[in-house]
Amino acid sequence: MAFHQPAYAGRSPVDPSHLARDVIKIRRPSRHNPTRNAAVPDPNLPALNRRSFLQVGYSGLLGLGLSSLLAGRAAANSSARQRRPKSVIIVFLTGAPSHLDMFDMKPDAPAEIRGEFRRTAARAPGLHVCEHLPRLAARSDKYAVVRSLSHREYNHLVATHHTLTGQPQPGAFFDKVASRDDWPSYASALDYLRPRSDGVPSGVNLPTFLMEGPLTWPGQHAGFLGPRHDPWLITRDPNRPEFGMDSLRPAEGIDVRRLDNRRALLAEVDLQQRQLASTHAATRLSDQQRLAFSILASGRIARAFAMDQEPRSVRDRYGRHAFGQSLLLARRLVEAGVPVVQANMGIVQNWDTHANNFGSLRDRLLPPLDQGVSALLDDLDSSGMLEDTLVMMLGEFGRTPRIFAVNASAVPGRDHWAPCYFGVFAGAGVQGGKVIGQSDRIGAFPATAPFSPDDVGATVYHVLGVNPGSEVRDRQNRPVTLNRGEVMRALFVG
């Protein structure tokens, strides 16, 4: 059997011979490929994209130059098919968490594989999780755990692209940074296929942009679809007192000079509306011109940023830390109508536990994650929003089924491991309390049919009502298929 050796900058890869005794007899199962039965795509409404609107600029808005853009779309919008939209919250564990120490523990494996943590019985029968995730253990009836995610990309950047787009990175090589040749993120593809005219972005990424020095992580923008479809970015910790609307950064390509300060912009629009209302000019505004003003002045997104409007008890329940408040903000953005929110649980490689794996997980990573995700599931469930919101928690790969020290003085940790890792899925029809797929006895490879990041992507698009096989155009205007994975239907059947 081929043993795929991990590659990453500045560290020595794990010696495959350490695992040879345990994995040499393992056979990777062949993948069953049923015929895709993807969701029927929603019509691509020819609505004004929010970035097209904003790029017109405020001066253009006051000159009523936006009306011609809106007028041509009014007829199409009036006949748009009504549907209850679904949303996706991606809880991204950047850096790749250890499946063996969280949701796929191996208590009967040798000590150098199983690690220090004990597993605890979850609420769902037959499901066990790490002892340091007690809240999530008590809510296991709300989510399903997939233990057979798998791919071959050991590099953080390349694997992140695959995870956040559902496609391998074009021309991928070691540490290939983001480029406009990349595939679009899920939010970007949705924005391209179903542009909006209500001033609400199709996607928001928070609370940080994933980059390390000169290395910009791919998978965070629209790639070859162009900057007008990029998700919007929140670039400030929502747990900080000064957090507010000005934490929102527009996508690349928007003239920042026209949108220098969100609060000032909204205040100016409000002033102009009141001035217009006091003049006869207001009565001459067409419906399209009124819509142009309402987009900026509706306040739906601004209200989502008003974190201080949440009861203190709710904020405390999520946790007064970046993890918890980011997940609370994700909930508020979905309530405001944002269909795709990516909540990064830390800066790049935050979960990259080459050294001090167990101390980092126990003391720094698992407690706030457990608190924040549990509160998110509770709120979505109690409000009824969980029925229409897919919560997806995963990293770009897993960690090695072998504990080692990167050097003589380092506290032991785990290396990169792509052949087998986990994902947690809840809501939007996912049947909770289930384990889907199994790994082998040491967590090295799937023992059942594996699921790829392509399949995860197909599932995201399916939930959003987008046909994964939709045709989009690359930078050379060539038709390409958005996704070639298969919807993970096991998530949705009892």
C-alpha positions in Angstrom: 0.0 0.0 0.0 1.2 3.5 -0.8 1.7 5.5 2.3 1.3 9.2 1.5 4.0 11.2 3.2 2.9 14.6 4.5 4.7 17.8 3.3 4.8 21.1 5.1 7.2 24.0 5.5 10.0 23.8 8.0 9.2 20.5 9.7 10.3 16.9 9.2 7.5 14.6 8.0 6.5 11.6 10.0 8.5 8.5 9.1 6.0 6.1 7.5 7.8 3.1 9.0 6.5 4.1 12.4 3.0 3.2 11.3 3.9 0.3 8.9 3.2 -2.4 11.5 -0.3 -1.1 11.9 -1.3 0.0 8.4 0.5 -2.4 6.0 -2.5 -4.8 5.8 -5.1 -2.1 5.5 -6.8 -1.9 2.1 -8.4 1.3 1.1 -12.0 0.6 0.1 -13.1 1.4 -3.4 -15.5 4.4 -3.7 -19.1 3.7 -4.6 -20.2 6.2 -7.2 -24.0 6.3 -7.4 -25.7 8.5 -9.9 -25.9 12.0 -8.6 -29.4 13.1 -7.6 -28.5 16.8 -7.0 -31.0 19.5 -6.0 -32.7 21.3 -8.8 -31.0 24.7 -9.2 -32.8 27.8 -8.4 -33.2 30.2 -11.3 -30.4 32.6 -11.7 -32.3 35.8 -11.0 -30.9 38.7 -13.0 -30.9 40.9 -9.9 -28.5 43.7 -9.1 -25.4 42.4 -7.2 -24.7 44.3 -4.0 -21.2 45.1 -5.1 -22.5 46.5 -8.4 -24.7 48.7 -6.3 -22.0 49.8 -4.0 -19.5 50.5 -6.9 -21.9 53.0 -8.3 -20.8 55.1 -5.4 -22.8 57.3 -3.1 -22.5 60.3 -5.5 -24.1 58.2 -8.2 -26.8 57.2 -5.9 -27.6 60.9 -5.1 -27.7 61.6 -8.8 -30.1 58.7 -9.1 -27.8 56.9 -11.6 -28.7 53.6 -10.0 -32.2 53.6 -11.2 -31.4 52.5 -14.7 -29.6 49.4 -13.2 -32.5 48.5 -11.1 -35.2 49.2 -13.6 -34.0 46.6 -16.0 -34.4 44.0 -13.3 -37.7 44.9 -11.9 -39.7 42.7 -14.2 -37.5 39.6 -13.6 -37.6 40.1 -9.8 -41.4 40.4 -9.8 -41.8 36.9 -11.1 -39.0 35.3 -9.1 -40.0 32.0 -7.5 -40.5 32.3 -3.8 -38.7 29.8 -1.6 -37.6 29.6 2.0 -33.8 30.1 1.8 -31.4 27.9 3.6 -28.1 29.0 5.1 -24.7 27.5 5.9 -22.4 28.3 8.8 -18.9 26.9 8.3 -17.1 26.5 11.6 -13.6 26.3 10.1 -10.9 24.8 12.4 -8.0 26.3 10.6 -4.8 24.4 10.9 -6.5 21.0 11.1 -7.7 19.5 14.4 -6.9 16.0 15.6 -9.7 13.6 14.8 -8.1 11.1 17.2 -8.5 13.5 20.2 -12.0 14.8 19.4 -14.6 12.8 17.6 -12.8 9.6 16.5 -11.0 8.4 19.6 -9.3 5.0 19.7 -9.2 3.9 23.4 -7.9 0.4 22.5 -5.0 1.5 20.4 -1.4 1.7 21.8 -0.6 4.7 23.9 1.5 6.3 21.2 -1.6 6.4 19.0 -4.5 6.9 21.3 -3.0 9.8 23.3 -3.8 11.3 26.7 -7.5 12.0 26.5 -10.4 9.8 27.5 -13.6 9.5 25.6 -17.0 10.1 27.1 -20.4 8.7 26.2 -22.5 11.2 24.3 -26.2 11.6 24.5 -26.7 9.7 21.2 -26.4 6.0 21.7 -23.1 4.5 20.5 -21.4 7.9 20.0 -18.4 8.8 22.1 -16.5 12.1 22.0 -13.6 13.6 23.9 -13.9 14.2 27.6 -13.1 17.9 27.0 -16.2 18.4 24.9 -18.9 17.8 27.5 -21.4 20.3 26.1 -21.2 18.9 22.6 -21.5 15.4 24.1 -24.7 16.4 25.7 -26.0 17.7 22.4 -25.0 14.9 20.1 -28.6 14.2 19.1 -28.4 17.5 17.2 -25.5 16.6 14.9 -24.0 13.8 12.9 -20.3 12.9 12.9 -18.6 11.8 9.6 -15.4 9.8 10.4 -14.3 9.0 6.9 -13.4 12.3 5.2 -10.3 11.7 3.1 -8.0 13.3 0.5 -4.3 13.4 -0.4 -3.3 17.0 0.3 -1.0 17.5 3.3 -0.2 21.1 2.7 -2.3 23.6 4.6 -2.9 26.0 1.7 -3.8 23.4 -0.9 -6.0 21.5 1.5 -7.8 24.7 2.6 -8.7 25.5 -1.0 -10.1 22.0 -1.5 -12.1 22.3 1.8 -13.6 25.7 1.2 -14.4 25.4 -2.5 -15.1 21.7 -3.0 -12.5 21.6 -5.8 -8.7 20.8 -5.9 -6.6 23.9 -6.4 -5.7 24.4 -10.1 -2.0 23.9 -10.7 -1.5 23.3 -6.9 2.0 23.1 -5.6 3.6 23.4 -2.1 2.3 26.5 -0.4 0.4 27.8 -3.5 -1.1 31.1 -2.3 -4.5 32.4 -3.4 -4.9 33.6 -6.9 -7.7 34.5 -9.4 -7.2 31.2 -11.0 -8.6 29.5 -7.9 -12.1 28.0 -7.7 -14.7 30.2 -6.0 -15.7 29.8 -2.4 -19.2 28.5 -1.7 -20.5 32.0 -1.0 -19.0 33.4 -4.2 -20.5 30.7 -6.4 -23.9 31.3 -4.8 -23.5 35.1 -5.4 -22.6 34.4 -9.1 -25.5 32.0 -9.7 -28.1 33.9 -7.6 -27.1 37.5 -7.2 -29.0 39.6 -4.8 -30.6 43.1 -4.8 -31.4 43.6 -1.2 -28.0 44.9 0.1 -27.3 41.7 2.0 -24.0 40.0 1.1 -24.1 36.4 -0.1 -21.2 35.6 2.2 -19.3 36.9 5.2 -16.0 35.6 6.5 -15.1 36.4 10.1 -13.3 37.3 12.3 -10.0 37.3 10.4 -8.6 36.8 6.9 -6.5 33.7 6.8 -2.9 34.6 5.9 0.5 34.2 7.4 3.2 36.7 6.4 3.2 36.7 2.5 1.1 33.5 2.3 -2.6 34.2 1.6 -4.7 31.1 2.1 -6.7 30.2 -1.0 -10.4 29.3 -0.9 -11.5 32.6 0.7 -12.6 34.5 -2.3 -14.4 34.2 -5.7 -11.3 33.1 -7.6 -11.9 33.1 -11.4 -15.4 34.5 -10.9 -13.9 37.9 -10.1 -13.7 40.2 -7.1 -17.3 41.4 -7.4 -18.4 38.0 -6.0 -16.0 37.9 -3.1 -17.4 37.4 0.3 -17.3 40.3 2.6 -14.8 40.2 5.5 -15.0 41.1 9.1 -11.6 42.0 10.3 -12.0 42.5 14.0 -12.6 40.3 17.0 -16.4 40.6 17.9 -15.5 40.1 21.5 -13.8 43.5 21.6 -15.7 46.5 23.0 -15.1 48.6 19.9 -16.5 46.0 17.5 -19.1 47.4 15.2 -20.2 48.1 11.6 -16.9 49.5 10.6 -15.3 46.1 11.2 -16.8 45.0 7.9 -14.4 45.2 5.0 -15.8 45.2 1.5 -14.6 42.7 -1.1 -11.7 43.4 -3.3 -12.5 45.7 -6.2 -14.9 47.9 -4.3 -13.7 51.6 -4.2 -12.8 51.9 -0.5 -12.7 55.7 -0.9 -16.4 55.7 -1.5 -17.1 53.3 1.4 -14.5 54.5 3.8 -16.6 54.3 6.9 -19.9 52.2 7.1 -21.3 54.3 9.9 -20.6 57.6 8.2 -22.1 56.2 5.0 -25.3 55.0 6.7 -25.6 58.3 8.6 -25.2 60.2 5.3 -27.9 58.2 3.6 -30.2 58.7 6.5 -29.6 62.5 6.3 -30.2 62.6 2.6 -33.4 60.6 2.9 -34.7 63.0 5.5 -33.7 66.0 3.3 -35.4 64.4 0.3 -38.5 63.7 2.3 -38.9 67.4 3.0 -38.7 68.4 -0.6 -40.9 67.9 -3.7 -38.0 65.9 -5.2 -38.9 63.0 -3.1 -42.3 62.6 -4.7 -40.6 62.3 -8.1 -38.5 59.3 -7.1 -39.3 56.2 -9.1 -39.8 52.9 -7.3 -36.3 51.8 -8.4 -34.8 54.9 -6.9 -36.6 54.3 -3.7 -35.3 50.8 -3.7 -31.8 52.1 -4.2 -32.1 54.2 -1.0 -33.7 51.4 0.9 -30.9 49.0 0.2 -28.4 51.2 2.1 -30.8 52.3 4.8 -32.6 49.1 5.6 -30.2 48.4 8.4 -30.4 44.6 8.4 -26.7 44.1 8.4 -26.1 47.0 10.7 -28.4 45.5 13.3 -26.6 42.2 13.1 -23.4 44.0 14.2 -25.1 45.5 17.2 -23.7 42.8 19.5 -24.5 44.9 22.5 -28.2 44.4 21.8 -27.9 40.8 22.8 -28.7 40.0 26.5 -25.6 39.6 28.6 -26.7 36.1 29.5 -26.7 35.1 25.8 -23.2 36.6 25.2 -22.0 34.8 28.3 -23.5 31.6 27.2 -21.5 31.7 24.0 -18.4 32.7 25.9 -16.6 36.0 26.2 -13.9 35.0 23.7 -13.3 35.2 20.0 -14.6 31.7 19.3 -17.9 32.2 21.1 -18.6 35.8 20.0 -17.7 34.9 16.4 -20.3 32.1 16.4 -22.9 34.5 18.0 -22.2 37.0 15.2 -22.6 34.2 12.6 -26.0 33.4 14.0 -27.0 37.1 13.9 -25.8 37.4 10.3 -27.8 34.3 9.2 -30.8 35.9 11.0 -30.2 39.0 8.9 -30.3 36.9 5.7 -26.7 36.2 4.9 -26.8 32.7 3.4 -23.1 31.7 3.9 -21.0 32.6 7.0 -17.6 31.3 7.5 -16.4 31.5 11.2 -12.7 30.9 11.4 -11.8 29.4 14.8 -8.6 31.3 15.2 -5.8 32.5 13.0 -4.1 30.3 10.4 -2.7 27.1 11.8 -4.4 27.7 15.1 -5.2 24.0 15.3 -1.9 22.9 13.9 -0.7 21.0 16.9 2.7 19.6 15.9 3.9 20.4 19.4 2.0 20.3 22.7 -1.1 18.7 21.0 -2.8 17.7 24.3 -2.0 20.9 26.3 -3.2 23.1 23.4 -6.4 21.2 22.9 -7.2 20.9 26.7 -6.3 24.4 27.8 -6.8 26.7 24.8 -8.8 25.2 22.0 -11.5 22.7 23.0 -13.2 24.6 25.9 -14.1 27.7 23.9 -15.1 25.6 20.9 -17.3 23.4 23.1 -19.0 26.4 24.6 -19.5 28.4 21.5 -20.7 25.7 19.1 -23.1 24.3 21.8 -24.6 27.7 22.3 -25.0 28.1 18.5 -26.8 24.8 18.2 -29.1 25.6 21.1 -30.1 29.0 19.7 -30.7 27.7 16.2 -32.7 24.8 17.5 -34.8 26.8 19.9 -35.6 29.4 17.3 -36.5 26.9 14.6 -33.6 28.1 12.4 -31.7 24.8 12.7 -34.2 23.4 10.2 -32.9 25.7 7.6 -29.3 26.2 8.6 -26.5 23.7 7.9 -23.8 24.0 10.6 -20.6 22.4 9.3 -17.5 22.0 11.5 -14.2 20.7 10.1 -10.6 21.5 9.3 -8.6 21.0 6.2 -7.3 17.5 7.3 -6.6 15.5 10.4 -3.6 14.6 12.5 -1.3 11.6 12.5 -2.1 8.3 14.3 1.2 8.7 16.0 2.4 11.0 18.7 5.9 12.4 18.3 8.2 15.4 19.1 9.4 17.6 16.3 12.7 18.0 18.2 14.3 16.9 21.4 13.0 19.8 23.4 9.5 19.9 22.0 6.4 18.8 23.8 4.9 15.9 21.7 2.2 16.5 19.2 0.7 15.2 16.0 1.6 15.8 12.3 -0.5 16.5 9.3 -2.8 13.6 8.2 -5.0 13.8 5.1 -6.1 10.2 4.5 -8.7 10.2 7.3 -10.3 13.0 9.4 -13.7 14.1 10.7 -16.5 16.5 10.1 -19.5 17.5 12.2 -22.8 18.4 10.5 -26.0 19.7 11.9 -29.3 21.2 10.7 -30.9 21.7 7.3 -32.3 18.1 7.4 -29.2 16.4 8.8 -30.3 13.5 11.0 -28.6 14.0 14.4 -27.2 11.4 16.7 -25.5 9.5 13.9 -22.0 8.3 13.0 -21.4 8.1 9.3 -18.4 6.2 8.0 -15.7 4.5 10.1 -12.0 4.7 10.3 -9.7 1.7 10.8 -8.5 0.6 14.3 -5.9 3.3 14.6 -7.6 6.1 12.6 -5.2 6.0 9.7 -7.6 5.3 6.8 -11.3 5.0 6.2 -12.6 1.5 6.8 -15.7 2.4 4.9 -16.3 4.3 1.7 -14.5 7.7 2.1 -16.0 11.1 1.5 -13.9 13.8 -0.2 -14.0 17.6 0.0 -15.7 17.5 -3.3 -18.6 15.6 -1.7 -18.7 18.1 1.2 -18.9 20.9 -1.4 -21.7 19.1 -3.3 -23.6 18.8 0.0 -23.2 22.5 0.8 -24.5 23.5 -2.7 -27.4 21.0 -2.3 -28.4 22.7 1.0 -28.2 26.1 -0.7 -30.5 24.9 -3.5 -27.7 25.1 -6.1 -27.1 22.2 -8.5 -23.5 21.1 -7.8 -23.2 20.4 -11.5 -24.0 23.9 -12.5 -22.0 25.5 -15.3 -19.8 28.5 -14.5 -17.3 30.4 -16.6 -13.6 30.6 -15.9 -11.3 33.5 -16.6 -11.0 32.5 -20.2 -14.8 32.3 -20.5 -14.7 28.6 -20.8 -17.6 26.6 -19.3 -16.6 24.5 -16.3 -18.6 22.3 -13.9 -18.9 23.9 -10.5 -18.5 20.7 -8.5 -18.0 17.0 -9.3 -18.7 15.5 -5.9 -21.7 13.6 -4.7 -24.2 14.8 -2.1 -23.6 13.1 1.2 -27.1 11.7 1.3 -26.3 9.5 4.4 -26.5 12.8 6.4 -30.2 13.2 5.5 -31.6 9.8 5.9 -32.6 8.1 9.2 
